[in-house]
Amino acid sequence: MRTKIALRNLYISQTIIILFLVFAYFLWFPHSFIQLGGFSKTAFMLIFADLILGPLLVFIIFKEGKKYLKFDINVLLAIQIGAFAFGAYSLFLKHPAYAVFAGDRFSLTNVSAIYPQQSFISGIKTHFFSSPKFVVASLPKDTKAQSDLILNIVLNQAPDIDKRPAHYEPLEYEKFKTLLSKSIPIKHLLQNNHKKFVDFYDKHGGKPSDYAYFPLTGNNKKSVIWVFDRNSLEPIGIVDSDPWVIIAKK
């Protein structure tokens, strides 16, 4: 009976965890953001707490006829639910709310780093069921406001422009087309990472000139190269190579 109850707990927990992680993977961490957004550590915590620790404790404390057994089981289930809620909320805070283009690069801005409700521009507010939104961060047009902002960032270590939702605008197709000139030249990429890019083209097809290449920095400060289709401007994938080394050599 003890084994049966522990296995039942395991099956139910497993179903809930798998459904949630699939939801988080496809909605919160698309475009290979899973490499950059802190998904793995939180997912491991969820799996350990709800798939290993929970059923194991049920197996340990369960004993037929034990006094207050029902109370003990309910307390354990409450702890499991609390651990799941904490892990799920932690993953929500870590997931990228925005993929922000600023200057010549993209960066991921996670939910915990900003207050999405500050984004007053229609179409870029985020909520629990939002995938990361593409935006561009622009300096104020007013010269004094621009100077004040830059001084505040440099002297007071205030959040940079890519962490300020009030300066976001939707990164629409026509706007993105004008930014293609800022992509990393393919000749520099191939000189330093020939095999990785050959593997990328073998997987996705096309010629090197069919794509645009931008630096992308994730929540964990890791930087990679984000590859876009030049025609559709849709993200195709990520090449795990440090863009700053390539740019420095250029």
MDAnalysis code that builds the backbone (N, CA, C; Angstrom):
import MDAnalysis as mda
import numpy as np

u = mda.Universe.empty(750, n_residues=250, atom_resindex=np.repeat(np.arange(250), 3), trajectory=True)
u.add_TopologyAttr("name", ["N", "CA", "C"] * 250)
u.add_TopologyAttr("resid", np.arange(1, 251))
u.add_TopologyAttr("resname", ["MET", "ARG", "THR", "LYS", "ILE", "ALA", "LEU", "ARG", "ASN", "LEU", "TYR", "ILE", "SER", "GLN", "THR", "ILE", "ILE", "ILE", "LEU", "PHE", "LEU", "VAL", "PHE", "ALA", "TYR", "PHE", "LEU", "TRP", "PHE", "PRO", "HIS", "SER", "PHE", "ILE", "GLN", "LEU", "GLY", "GLY", "PHE", "SER", "LYS", "THR", "ALA", "PHE", "MET", "LEU", "ILE", "PHE", "ALA", "ASP", "LEU", "ILE", "LEU", "GLY", "PRO", "LEU", "LEU", "VAL", "PHE", "ILE", "ILE", "PHE", "LYS", "GLU", "GLY", "LYS", "LYS", "TYR", "LEU", "LYS", "PHE", "ASP", "ILE", "ASN", "VAL", "LEU", "LEU", "ALA", "ILE", "GLN", "ILE", "GLY", "ALA", "PHE", "ALA", "PHE", "GLY", "ALA", "TYR", "SER", "LEU", "PHE", "LEU", "LYS", "HIS", "PRO", "ALA", "TYR", "ALA", "VAL", "PHE", "ALA", "GLY", "ASP", "ARG", "PHE", "SER", "LEU", "THR", "ASN", "VAL", "SER", "ALA", "ILE", "TYR", "PRO", "GLN", "GLN", "SER", "PHE", "ILE", "SER", "GLY", "ILE", "LYS", "THR", "HIS", "PHE", "PHE", "SER", "SER", "PRO", "LYS", "PHE", "VAL", "VAL", "ALA", "SER", "LEU", "PRO", "LYS", "ASP", "THR", "LYS", "ALA", "GLN", "SER", "ASP", "LEU", "ILE", "LEU", "ASN", "ILE", "VAL", "LEU", "ASN", "GLN", "ALA", "PRO", "ASP", "ILE", "ASP", "LYS", "ARG", "PRO", "ALA", "HIS", "TYR", "GLU", "PRO", "LEU", "GLU", "TYR", "GLU", "LYS", "PHE", "LYS", "THR", "LEU", "LEU", "SER", "LYS", "SER", "ILE", "PRO", "ILE", "LYS", "HIS", "LEU", "LEU", "GLN", "ASN", "ASN", "HIS", "LYS", "LYS", "PHE", "VAL", "ASP", "PHE", "TYR", "ASP", "LYS", "HIS", "GLY", "GLY", "LYS", "PRO", "SER", "ASP", "TYR", "ALA", "TYR", "PHE", "PRO", "LEU", "THR", "GLY", "ASN", "ASN", "LYS", "LYS", "SER", "VAL", "ILE", "TRP", "VAL", "PHE", "ASP", "ARG", "ASN", "SER", "LEU", "GLU", "PRO", "ILE", "GLY", "ILE", "VAL", "ASP", "SER", "ASP", "PRO", "TRP", "VAL", "ILE", "ILE", "ALA", "LYS", "LYS"])
u.atoms.positions = np.array([
    [0.837, -1.208, 0.000],
    [0.000, 0.000, 0.000],
    [0.875, 1.264, 0.000],
    [1.961, 1.225, 0.810],
    [2.874, 2.367, 0.876],
    [3.444, 2.684, -0.495],
    [3.918, 1.652, -1.201],
    [4.485, 1.846, -2.542],
    [3.445, 2.374, -3.512],
    [2.222, 1.860, -3.413],
    [1.137, 2.283, -4.307],
    [0.841, 3.773, -4.128],
    [0.759, 4.227, -2.877],
    [0.471, 5.644, -2.610],
    [1.614, 6.531, -3.097],
    [2.861, 6.098, -2.852],
    [4.021, 6.883, -3.293],
    [4.068, 6.975, -4.810],
    [3.764, 5.862, -5.507],
    [3.760, 5.872, -6.971],
    [2.642, 6.749, -7.519],
    [1.496, 6.723, -6.850],
    [0.386, 7.581, -7.287],
    [0.797, 9.048, -7.186],
    [1.455, 9.395, -6.067],
    [1.957, 10.758, -5.904],
    [2.949, 11.106, -7.014],
    [3.819, 10.158, -7.345],
    [4.816, 10.370, -8.396],
    [4.155, 10.599, -9.750],
    [3.161, 9.790, -10.092],
    [2.505, 9.910, -11.399],
    [1.785, 11.245, -11.531],
    [1.066, 11.646, -10.474],
    [0.340, 12.916, -10.529],
    [1.322, 14.084, -10.623],
    [2.362, 14.047, -9.779],
    [3.365, 15.119, -9.803],
    [4.055, 15.192, -11.158],
    [4.387, 14.019, -11.705],
    [5.070, 13.963, -12.999],
    [4.230, 14.587, -14.097],
    [2.935, 14.287, -14.103],
    [2.043, 14.840, -15.125],
    [1.989, 16.362, -15.032],
    [1.834, 16.882, -13.815],
    [1.739, 18.330, -13.618],
    [3.036, 19.019, -14.022],
    [4.175, 18.465, -13.581],
    [5.476, 19.076, -13.884],
    [5.748, 19.074, -15.384],
    [5.488, 17.951, -16.048],
    [5.756, 17.863, -17.488],
    [4.901, 18.861, -18.254],
    [3.619, 18.945, -17.924],
    [2.731, 19.896, -18.613],
    [3.201, 21.334, -18.400],
    [3.600, 21.652, -17.172],
    [4.049, 23.016, -16.902],
    [5.348, 23.333, -17.635],
    [6.316, 22.407, -17.616],
    [7.604, 22.666, -18.264],
    [7.451, 22.766, -19.783],
    [6.543, 21.977, -20.369],
    [6.266, 22.103, -21.806],
    [5.679, 23.475, -22.105],
    [4.728, 23.907, -21.265],
    [4.134, 25.247, -21.405],
    [5.224, 26.322, -21.324],
    [6.101, 26.240, -20.288],
    [7.146, 27.244, -20.102],
    [8.150, 27.219, -21.246],
    [8.502, 26.021, -21.703],
    [9.500, 25.880, -22.760],
    [9.040, 26.558, -24.052],
    [7.806, 26.296, -24.448],
    [7.343, 26.804, -25.744],
    [6.831, 28.241, -25.675],
    [6.296, 28.659, -24.528],
    [5.727, 30.007, -24.451],
    [6.728, 31.021, -23.921],
    [7.456, 30.685, -22.861],
    [8.332, 31.651, -22.212],
    [9.760, 31.627, -22.736],
    [10.208, 30.497, -23.279],
    [11.608, 30.371, -23.701],
    [11.723, 29.894, -25.155],
    [11.069, 30.589, -26.102],
    [11.193, 30.195, -27.514],
    [12.529, 30.634, -28.089],
    [12.752, 30.350, -29.365],
    [13.941, 30.825, -30.089],
    [15.247, 30.408, -29.417],
    [15.280, 29.259, -28.782],
    [16.477, 28.776, -28.087],
    [16.846, 29.634, -26.886],
    [15.913, 30.428, -26.354],
    [16.195, 31.247, -25.170],
    [16.479, 30.388, -23.948],
    [16.157, 29.114, -24.036],
    [16.401, 28.206, -22.912],
    [17.872, 28.188, -22.535],
    [18.768, 28.472, -23.501],
    [20.211, 28.506, -23.228],
    [20.610, 29.759, -22.454],
    [19.742, 30.772, -22.465],
    [20.134, 32.090, -21.973],
    [19.283, 32.606, -20.825],
    [18.200, 31.921, -20.530],
    [17.223, 32.513, -19.613],
    [17.133, 31.916, -18.233],
    [18.014, 31.004, -17.842],
    [17.951, 30.437, -16.503],
    [16.891, 29.379, -16.324],
    [16.521, 28.716, -17.405],
    [15.467, 27.700, -17.348],
    [15.912, 26.456, -16.592],
    [17.115, 25.980, -16.861],
    [17.536, 24.647, -16.408],
    [17.581, 24.510, -14.895],
    [18.159, 25.492, -14.202],
    [18.302, 25.378, -12.754],
    [16.944, 25.344, -12.057],
    [16.025, 26.193, -12.500],
    [14.706, 26.218, -11.880],
    [13.926, 24.963, -12.206],
    [14.060, 24.474, -13.439],
    [13.393, 23.225, -13.820],
    [13.908, 22.071, -12.975],
    [15.228, 22.042, -12.719],
    [15.797, 20.988, -11.879],
    [15.241, 21.062, -10.460],
    [15.089, 22.279, -9.933],
    [14.535, 22.443, -8.596],
    [13.113, 21.899, -8.526],
    [12.315, 22.199, -9.547],
    [10.945, 21.691, -9.606],
    [10.921, 20.169, -9.648],
    [11.759, 19.611, -10.499],
    [11.793, 18.152, -10.654],
    [12.233, 17.483, -9.353],
    [13.245, 18.052, -8.712],
    [13.747, 17.461, -7.465],
    [12.688, 17.522, -6.367],
    [12.054, 18.699, -6.210],
    [11.101, 18.882, -5.109],
    [9.829, 18.067, -5.303],
    [9.334, 18.016, -6.538],
    [8.017, 17.416, -6.759],
    [8.063, 16.000, -7.291],
    [9.137, 15.608, -7.931],
    [9.191, 14.255, -8.485],
    [10.044, 13.305, -7.653],
    [10.950, 13.850, -6.858],
    [11.835, 12.984, -6.070],
    [11.520, 13.116, -4.584],
    [11.633, 14.347, -4.066],
    [11.456, 14.554, -2.640],
    [10.037, 14.225, -2.184],
    [9.027, 14.671, -2.948],
    [7.634, 14.431, -2.553],
    [7.278, 12.956, -2.423],
    [7.391, 12.177, -3.506],
    [7.079, 10.746, -3.412],
    [7.936, 10.001, -2.389],
    [9.202, 10.410, -2.245],
    [10.079, 9.747, -1.279],
    [9.580, 9.974, 0.146],
    [9.179, 11.200, 0.464],
    [8.668, 11.489, 1.797],
    [7.342, 10.774, 2.056],
    [6.500, 10.704, 1.026],
    [5.248, 9.941, 1.174],
    [5.553, 8.493, 1.515],
    [6.525, 7.933, 0.817],
    [6.903, 6.536, 1.069],
    [7.431, 6.363, 2.494],
    [8.180, 7.359, 2.980],
    [8.781, 7.254, 4.312],
    [7.739, 7.368, 5.423],
    [6.825, 8.346, 5.307],
    [5.906, 8.607, 6.421],
    [4.667, 7.730, 6.394],
    [4.357, 7.122, 5.230],
    [3.102, 6.356, 5.143],
    [3.215, 5.041, 5.911],
    [2.230, 4.831, 6.748],
    [2.128, 3.573, 7.489],
    [0.660, 3.355, 7.827],
    [0.076, 2.296, 7.295],
    [-1.345, 2.024, 7.508],
    [-1.653, 1.957, 8.991],
    [-2.755, 2.618, 9.351],
    [-3.181, 2.611, 10.748],
    [-2.468, 3.626, 11.606],
    [-1.523, 4.357, 11.034],
    [-0.765, 5.351, 11.800],
    [-1.687, 6.490, 12.232],
    [-1.538, 6.919, 13.477],
    [-2.329, 8.026, 13.981],
    [-1.924, 9.322, 13.270],
    [-2.904, 10.116, 12.914],
    [-2.686, 11.394, 12.232],
    [-2.033, 11.221, 10.851],
    [-2.206, 10.044, 10.263],
    [-1.617, 9.822, 8.937],
    [-2.201, 10.784, 7.908],
    [-3.508, 10.970, 7.955],
    [-4.161, 11.860, 6.981],
    [-3.611, 13.283, 7.114],
    [-3.403, 13.722, 8.341],
    [-2.853, 15.063, 8.562],
    [-1.437, 15.164, 7.991],
    [-0.626, 14.145, 8.245],
    [0.756, 14.144, 7.740],
    [0.796, 14.204, 6.215],
    [-0.084, 13.415, 5.588],
    [-0.130, 13.405, 4.120],
    [-0.560, 14.762, 3.584],
    [-1.560, 15.368, 4.225],
    [-2.037, 16.685, 3.771],
    [-0.959, 17.752, 3.924],
    [-0.201, 17.682, 5.016],
    [0.899, 18.642, 5.213],
    [1.944, 18.461, 4.118],
    [2.259, 17.214, 3.812],
    [3.252, 16.935, 2.777],
    [2.780, 17.430, 1.410],
    [1.498, 17.213, 1.109],
    [0.952, 17.696, -0.164],
    [0.981, 19.219, -0.234],
    [0.693, 19.880, 0.890],
    [0.748, 21.346, 0.935],
    [2.168, 21.836, 0.662],
    [3.157, 21.128, 1.224],
    [4.556, 21.489, 0.986],
    [4.903, 21.302, -0.490],
    [4.433, 20.214, -1.091],
    [4.684, 19.980, -2.513],
    [4.063, 21.064, -3.381],
    [2.820, 21.413, -3.059],
    [2.132, 22.454, -3.835],
    [2.863, 23.790, -3.675],
    [3.300, 24.083, -2.449],
    [4.045, 25.314, -2.210],
    [5.357, 25.344, -2.973],
    [6.056, 24.198, -2.986],
    [7.325, 24.118, -3.732],
    [7.090, 24.308, -5.224],
    [6.015, 23.723, -5.731],
    [5.694, 23.883, -7.158],
    [5.368, 25.339, -7.479],
    [4.532, 25.963, -6.618],
    [4.146, 27.357, -6.860],
    [5.367, 28.269, -6.826],
    [6.278, 28.020, -5.869],
    [7.501, 28.826, -5.770],
    [8.365, 28.644, -7.011],
    [8.532, 27.395, -7.444],
    [9.345, 27.128, -8.630],
    [8.738, 27.717, -9.886],
    [7.413, 27.589, -10.025],
    [6.737, 28.133, -11.205],
    [6.856, 29.654, -11.249],
    [6.692, 30.289, -10.100],
    [6.798, 31.751, -10.053],
    [8.237, 32.197, -10.314],
    [9.195, 31.440, -9.803],
    [10.610, 31.757, -10.061],
    [10.912, 31.688, -11.549],
    [10.361, 30.671, -12.223],
    [10.581, 30.537, -13.662],
    [9.905, 31.674, -14.414],
    [8.736, 32.090, -13.954],
    [8.050, 33.232, -14.562],
    [8.913, 34.485, -14.457],
    [9.506, 34.721, -13.282],
    [10.335, 35.913, -13.097],
    [11.596, 35.866, -13.944],
    [12.106, 34.659, -14.210],
    [13.344, 34.519, -14.981],
    [13.113, 34.548, -16.484],
    [11.892, 34.358, -16.925],
    [11.706, 34.249, -18.371],
    [11.788, 35.632, -19.026],
    [12.288, 35.694, -20.260],
    [12.427, 36.988, -20.933],
    [11.066, 37.591, -21.267],
    [10.859, 38.818, -20.810],
    [9.644, 39.538, -21.189],
    [9.817, 40.197, -22.558],
    [11.058, 40.661, -22.825],
    [11.337, 41.359, -24.076],
    [12.676, 40.934, -24.663],
    [12.728, 40.880, -25.986],
    [13.990, 40.813, -26.721],
    [14.208, 42.226, -27.248],
    [15.164, 42.927, -26.663],
    [15.318, 44.365, -26.891],
    [16.480, 44.636, -27.830],
    [16.211, 45.373, -28.909],
    [17.277, 45.818, -29.806],
    [17.687, 47.216, -29.384],
    [18.975, 47.387, -29.063],
    [19.492, 48.703, -28.693],
    [20.885, 48.846, -29.284],
    [21.097, 49.895, -30.054],
    [22.396, 50.119, -30.705],
    [22.590, 49.177, -31.870],
    [23.339, 48.087, -31.650],
    [23.581, 47.119, -32.724],
    [23.407, 45.695, -32.226],
    [22.657, 45.505, -31.139],
    [22.574, 44.180, -30.508],
    [21.213, 43.957, -29.860],
    [20.942, 42.710, -29.590],
    [19.760, 42.335, -28.824],
    [20.180, 41.941, -27.413],
    [19.295, 42.163, -26.479],
    [19.477, 41.629, -25.129],
    [18.118, 41.164, -24.624],
    [18.143, 40.153, -23.784],
    [16.911, 39.658, -23.181],
    [16.704, 40.373, -21.853],
    [15.517, 40.888, -21.661],
    [15.173, 41.547, -20.410],
    [14.122, 40.700, -19.717],
    [14.481, 40.132, -18.573],
    [13.537, 39.232, -17.923],
    [12.532, 39.994, -17.068],
    [11.512, 39.288, -16.636],
    [10.404, 39.919, -15.924],
    [10.879, 40.558, -14.628],
    [11.792, 39.906, -13.915],
    [12.224, 40.420, -12.617],
    [13.081, 41.678, -12.734],
    [13.612, 41.961, -13.920],
    [14.524, 43.099, -14.089],
    [13.792, 44.398, -14.389],
    [12.521, 44.310, -14.738],
    [11.779, 45.504, -15.135],
    [10.359, 45.426, -14.592],
    [9.618, 46.448, -14.871],
    [8.196, 46.463, -14.547],
    [7.431, 46.637, -15.855],
    [6.987, 45.527, -16.446],
    [6.364, 45.608, -17.769],
    [5.189, 46.568, -17.848],
    [4.525, 46.827, -16.699],
    [3.379, 47.730, -16.752],
    [3.796, 49.163, -17.070],
    [5.121, 49.439, -16.993],
    [5.590, 50.767, -17.367],
    [5.542, 50.973, -18.882],
    [5.421, 49.898, -19.632],
    [5.365, 50.018, -21.089],
    [3.982, 50.533, -21.478],
    [3.930, 51.784, -21.838],
    [2.632, 52.392, -22.129],
    [2.277, 52.308, -23.606],
    [3.191, 51.816, -24.449],
    [2.923, 51.731, -25.876],
    [2.035, 50.514, -26.150],
    [0.996, 50.711, -26.881],
    [0.064, 49.624, -27.174],
    [0.765, 48.481, -27.896],
    [0.475, 47.266, -27.460],
    [0.980, 46.088, -28.155],
    [2.221, 45.473, -27.559],
    [2.839, 46.120, -26.538],
    [4.049, 45.522, -25.980],
    [3.942, 45.259, -24.476],
    [2.768, 45.437, -23.895],
    [2.604, 45.043, -22.501],
    [2.647, 43.526, -22.413],
    [3.161, 43.035, -21.310],
    [3.273, 41.593, -21.137],
    [2.363, 41.115, -20.006],
    [2.086, 39.819, -20.008],
    [1.310, 39.200, -18.939],
    [1.792, 37.764, -18.780],
    [1.148, 37.012, -17.913],
    [1.606, 35.668, -17.571],
    [1.700, 34.753, -18.784],
    [0.800, 34.923, -19.744],
    [0.748, 34.039, -20.905],
    [1.421, 34.648, -22.142],
    [2.287, 35.634, -21.942],
    [2.977, 36.285, -23.062],
    [4.277, 35.584, -23.393],
    [4.540, 35.431, -24.679],
    [5.885, 35.092, -25.139],
    [6.710, 36.373, -25.165],
    [8.048, 36.263, -25.193],
    [8.873, 37.478, -25.268],
    [8.507, 38.321, -26.490],
    [8.414, 39.620, -26.289],
    [8.044, 40.535, -27.367],
    [9.292, 41.225, -27.920],
    [9.297, 41.446, -29.235],
    [10.402, 42.136, -29.898],
    [10.168, 43.639, -29.830],
    [11.155, 44.352, -29.252],
    [11.039, 45.801, -29.145],
    [12.390, 46.427, -29.485],
    [12.361, 47.729, -29.742],
    [13.592, 48.494, -29.940],
    [13.604, 49.596, -28.895],
    [14.756, 49.794, -28.246],
    [14.898, 50.837, -27.228],
    [15.587, 52.040, -27.856],
    [14.950, 53.196, -27.733],
    [15.482, 54.408, -28.368],
    [15.703, 55.498, -27.325],
    [16.767, 56.268, -27.509],
    [17.015, 57.403, -26.641],
    [15.981, 58.495, -26.888],
    [15.709, 59.342, -25.896],
    [14.762, 60.450, -26.110],
    [15.237, 61.356, -27.247],
    [14.296, 61.923, -27.964],
    [14.653, 62.823, -29.064],
    [15.128, 64.181, -28.535],
    [14.614, 64.579, -27.388],
    [15.024, 65.840, -26.784],
    [16.480, 65.739, -26.315],
    [17.309, 66.691, -26.723],
    [18.748, 66.636, -26.446],
    [19.047, 66.647, -24.956],
    [18.355, 67.507, -24.192],
    [18.612, 67.583, -22.749],
    [18.193, 66.282, -22.055],
    [17.021, 65.763, -22.419],
    [16.547, 64.514, -21.815],
    [17.506, 63.370, -22.141],
    [18.033, 63.396, -23.370],
    [18.986, 62.365, -23.775],
    [20.269, 62.465, -22.961],
    [20.792, 63.674, -22.782],
    [22.010, 63.885, -22.001],
    [21.804, 63.476, -20.543],
    [20.654, 63.854, -19.979],
    [20.357, 63.514, -18.583],
    [20.289, 62.003, -18.398],
    [19.699, 61.328, -19.360],
    [19.574, 59.872, -19.271],
    [20.951, 59.214, -19.329],
    [21.786, 59.651, -20.272],
    [23.122, 59.057, -20.425],
    [23.966, 59.315, -19.180],
    [23.909, 60.520, -18.645],
    [24.669, 60.838, -17.434],
    [24.188, 59.997, -16.247],
    [22.887, 59.815, -16.156],
    [22.324, 59.004, -15.068],
    [22.795, 57.562, -15.156],
    [22.874, 57.044, -16.387],
    [23.339, 55.667, -16.584],
    [24.821, 55.539, -16.252],
    [25.614, 56.506, -16.739],
    [27.070, 56.427, -16.572],
    [27.497, 56.742, -15.142],
    [26.959, 57.816, -14.563],
    [27.428, 58.276, -13.258],
    [26.752, 57.575, -12.084],
    [25.478, 57.262, -12.234],
    [24.714, 56.683, -11.116],
    [24.475, 55.186, -11.256],
    [25.053, 54.603, -12.321],
    [24.870, 53.167, -12.579],
    [23.387, 52.793, -12.629],
    [22.600, 53.681, -13.192],
    [21.167, 53.420, -13.367],
    [20.981, 52.391, -14.486],
    [19.807, 51.757, -14.559],
    [19.566, 50.771, -15.619],
    [19.790, 51.369, -17.006],
    [20.406, 50.605, -17.877],
    [20.676, 51.061, -19.242],
    [19.376, 51.147, -20.024],
    [19.469, 51.653, -21.231],
    [18.291, 51.918, -22.048],
    [17.482, 50.648, -22.334],
    [18.174, 49.490, -22.412],
    [17.460, 48.255, -22.729],
    [16.674, 47.703, -21.546],
    [16.806, 48.337, -20.368],
    [16.044, 47.924, -19.185],
    [15.009, 48.973, -18.789],
    [14.657, 49.834, -19.748],
    [13.711, 50.921, -19.466],
    [12.510, 50.810, -20.403],
    [11.457, 50.140, -19.963],
    [10.297, 49.922, -20.836],
    [9.650, 51.198, -21.359],
    [9.811, 52.298, -20.634],
    [9.216, 53.548, -21.096],
    [9.816, 54.007, -22.424],
    [10.999, 53.478, -22.780],
    [11.666, 53.864, -24.025],
    [11.530, 52.788, -25.109],
    [10.683, 51.799, -24.877],
    [10.492, 50.734, -25.858],
    [9.480, 51.136, -26.922],
    [9.711, 50.626, -28.111],
    [8.737, 50.700, -29.204],
    [8.680, 49.334, -29.860],
    [7.541, 48.943, -30.407],
    [7.469, 47.643, -31.096],
    [8.471, 47.585, -32.245],
    [9.172, 46.463, -32.356],
    [10.130, 46.285, -33.451],
    [9.378, 45.663, -34.625],
    [8.801, 46.536, -35.425],
    [7.995, 46.078, -36.557],
    [8.880, 45.797, -37.770],
    [8.280, 45.150, -38.752],
    [9.033, 44.656, -39.911],
    [9.813, 45.777, -40.602],
    [9.142, 46.878, -40.914],
    [9.808, 47.964, -41.657],
    [10.939, 48.584, -40.848],
    [10.733, 48.706, -39.543],
    [11.773, 49.247, -38.670],
    [12.965, 48.300, -38.625],
    [12.693, 47.005, -38.527],
    [13.761, 46.008, -38.446],
    [14.577, 46.000, -39.744],
    [13.927, 46.188, -40.879],
    [14.641, 46.193, -42.164],
    [15.724, 47.273, -42.191],
    [15.441, 48.397, -41.563],
    [16.422, 49.489, -41.563],
    [17.619, 49.179, -40.663],
    [17.488, 48.172, -39.806],
    [18.564, 47.836, -38.869],
    [19.473, 46.717, -39.380],
    [19.135, 46.142, -40.534],
    [19.916, 45.024, -41.055],
    [21.359, 45.415, -41.346],
    [21.592, 46.688, -41.629],
    [22.961, 47.143, -41.928],
    [23.872, 47.016, -40.706],
    [23.281, 46.842, -39.521],
    [24.075, 46.728, -38.299],
    [24.433, 45.287, -37.967],
    [24.007, 44.354, -38.795],
    [24.312, 42.950, -38.512],
    [25.811, 42.691, -38.695],
    [26.312, 41.656, -38.029],
    [27.738, 41.315, -38.108],
    [28.044, 40.780, -39.501],
    [29.068, 41.284, -40.196],
    [29.413, 40.774, -41.535],
    [29.750, 39.283, -41.481],
    [29.187, 38.538, -42.416],
    [29.357, 37.089, -42.402],
    [30.811, 36.677, -42.576],
    [31.608, 37.459, -43.284],
    [33.000, 37.060, -43.503],
    [33.761, 36.964, -42.184],
    [33.427, 37.828, -41.239],
    [34.093, 37.778, -39.936],
    [33.621, 36.574, -39.126],
    [32.363, 36.240, -39.275],
    [31.829, 35.076, -38.563],
    [32.465, 33.791, -39.060],
    [32.566, 33.649, -40.358],
    [33.098, 32.413, -40.940],
    [34.591, 32.250, -40.671],
    [35.297, 33.350, -40.534],
    [36.734, 33.258, -40.240],
    [36.991, 32.633, -38.876],
    [36.091, 32.901, -37.930],
    [36.331, 32.486, -36.554],
    [35.544, 31.255, -36.124],
    [34.430, 30.982, -36.790],
    [33.545, 29.893, -36.344],
    [33.031, 29.099, -37.536],
    [33.932, 28.762, -38.434],
    [33.519, 28.172, -39.699],
    [32.668, 26.916, -39.497],
    [33.110, 26.005, -38.649],
    [32.405, 24.738, -38.484],
    [31.013, 24.937, -37.896],
    [30.897, 25.806, -36.902],
    [29.591, 26.032, -36.278],
    [28.586, 26.581, -37.291],
    [29.051, 27.459, -38.165],
    [28.132, 28.029, -39.146],
    [27.844, 27.050, -40.283],
    [28.819, 26.244, -40.653],
    [28.560, 25.196, -41.644],
    [27.490, 24.246, -41.111],
    [27.595, 23.874, -39.848],
    [26.580, 23.011, -39.223],
    [25.214, 23.698, -39.221],
    [25.214, 25.006, -38.967],
    [23.956, 25.758, -38.946],
    [23.307, 25.749, -40.328],
    [24.112, 25.983, -41.384],
    [23.553, 26.010, -42.746],
    [23.109, 24.616, -43.186],
    [23.825, 23.587, -42.742],
    [23.405, 22.222, -43.063],
    [22.042, 21.924, -42.440],
    [21.824, 22.459, -41.264],
    [20.562, 22.194, -40.555],
    [19.405, 23.006, -41.125],
    [19.658, 24.284, -41.425],
    [18.558, 25.179, -41.804],
    [18.497, 25.472, -43.303],
    [19.554, 25.119, -44.042],
    [19.564, 25.374, -45.477],
    [19.908, 26.817, -45.806],
    [19.957, 27.103, -47.092],
    [20.236, 28.462, -47.533],
    [21.714, 28.793, -47.575],
    [21.997, 30.018, -48.020],
    [23.367, 30.523, -48.125],
    [23.638, 31.474, -46.958],
    [24.920, 31.699, -46.649],
    [25.247, 32.642, -45.566],
    [24.602, 34.016, -45.758],
    [24.504, 34.462, -47.026],
    [23.939, 35.790, -47.298],
    [22.427, 35.843, -47.111],
    [21.786, 34.693, -46.892],
    [20.337, 34.671, -46.660],
    [19.972, 35.106, -45.246],
    [20.986, 35.248, -44.399],
    [20.724, 35.481, -42.982],
    [21.353, 36.786, -42.496],
    [20.805, 37.305, -41.392],
    [21.386, 38.447, -40.678],
    [21.807, 37.961, -39.301],
    [22.890, 38.533, -38.763],
    [23.517, 38.020, -37.546],
    [23.695, 39.153, -36.529],
    [23.144, 38.952, -35.343],
    [23.235, 39.976, -34.298],
    [23.710, 39.376, -32.983],
    [24.468, 40.146, -32.195],
    [24.792, 39.695, -30.833],
    [23.510, 39.615, -30.006],
    [23.450, 38.620, -29.152],
    [22.325, 38.461, -28.225],
    [22.881, 38.107, -26.850],
    [22.511, 38.900, -25.849],
    [22.950, 38.647, -24.476],
    [21.757, 38.233, -23.637],
    [21.911, 37.124, -22.911],
    [20.818, 36.587, -22.124],
    [20.821, 37.065, -20.687],
    [19.841, 36.554, -19.929],
    [19.722, 36.920, -18.521],
    [20.928, 36.470, -17.715],
    [21.580, 35.402, -18.162],
    [22.744, 34.882, -17.440],
    [24.055, 35.507, -17.930],
    [23.935, 36.612, -18.674],
    [25.084, 37.376, -19.201],
    [25.839, 36.635, -20.305],
    [25.385, 35.467, -20.669],
    [26.022, 34.763, -21.778],
    [25.614, 35.423, -23.092],
    [26.578, 35.552, -24.011],
    [26.314, 36.158, -25.311],
    [26.493, 35.135, -26.421],
    [25.589, 35.168, -27.389],
    [25.626, 34.271, -28.540],
    [25.300, 35.085, -29.790],
    [25.254, 34.398, -30.923],
    [24.898, 35.054, -32.184],
    [23.496, 34.601, -32.580],
    [22.628, 35.579, -32.762],
    [21.223, 35.304, -33.101],
    [21.070, 35.485, -34.611],
    [20.560, 34.454, -35.261],
    [20.485, 34.432, -36.721],
    [19.029, 34.625, -37.175],
    [18.830, 35.569, -38.101],
    [17.508, 35.884, -38.636],
    [17.479, 35.652, -40.144],
    [16.328, 35.278, -40.649],
    [16.111, 35.229, -42.092],
    [16.011, 36.664, -42.606],
    [16.796, 37.015, -43.622],
    [16.828, 38.398, -44.105],
    [15.531, 38.819, -44.781],
    [14.776, 37.872, -45.293],
    [13.534, 38.224, -45.984],
    [12.359, 38.337, -45.017],
    [12.155, 37.302, -44.223],
    [11.015, 37.308, -43.309],
    [11.311, 38.028, -42.000],
    [12.623, 38.184, -41.697],
    [13.089, 38.754, -40.431],
    [12.608, 37.947, -39.231],
    [12.363, 36.662, -39.456],
    [12.019, 35.757, -38.369],
    [13.294, 35.152, -37.790],
    [13.351, 34.965, -36.462],
    [14.540, 34.319, -35.871],
    [14.607, 32.855, -36.281],
    [15.776, 32.422, -36.728],
    [15.965, 31.051, -37.197],
    [16.625, 30.180, -36.135],
    [17.601, 30.725, -35.429],
    [18.288, 29.940, -34.422],
    [19.436, 30.715, -33.809],
    [20.135, 30.049, -32.921],
    [21.252, 30.648, -32.203],
    [22.516, 29.846, -32.471],
    [23.619, 30.550, -32.736],
    [24.929, 29.917, -32.853],
    [25.690, 30.226, -31.571],
    [26.097, 29.188, -30.874],
    [26.736, 29.342, -29.570],
    [28.197, 29.753, -29.743],
    [28.385, 31.049, -29.966],
    [29.726, 31.606, -30.153],
    [29.721, 33.031, -29.623],
    [30.805, 33.444, -28.999],
    [30.873, 34.777, -28.387],
    [31.009, 35.843, -29.480],
    [29.994, 36.679, -29.680],
    [30.072, 37.698, -30.748],
    [31.084, 38.789, -30.465],
    [31.371, 39.031, -29.177],
    [32.267, 40.154, -28.857],
    [33.714, 39.848, -29.245],
    [34.104, 38.598, -29.191],
    [35.430, 38.219, -29.655],
    [35.549, 38.490, -31.150],
    [34.487, 38.138, -31.887],
    [34.486, 38.340, -33.340],
    [34.505, 39.824, -33.669],
    [33.694, 40.619, -32.957],
    [33.619, 42.056, -33.208],
    [34.936, 42.731, -32.861],
    [35.585, 42.277, -31.771],
    [36.884, 42.838, -31.393],
    [37.936, 42.586, -32.443],
    [37.917, 41.375, -33.027],
    [38.880, 41.052, -34.087],
    [38.603, 41.855, -35.334],
    [37.305, 42.117, -35.588],
    [36.939, 42.896, -36.763],
    [37.488, 44.313, -36.660],
])
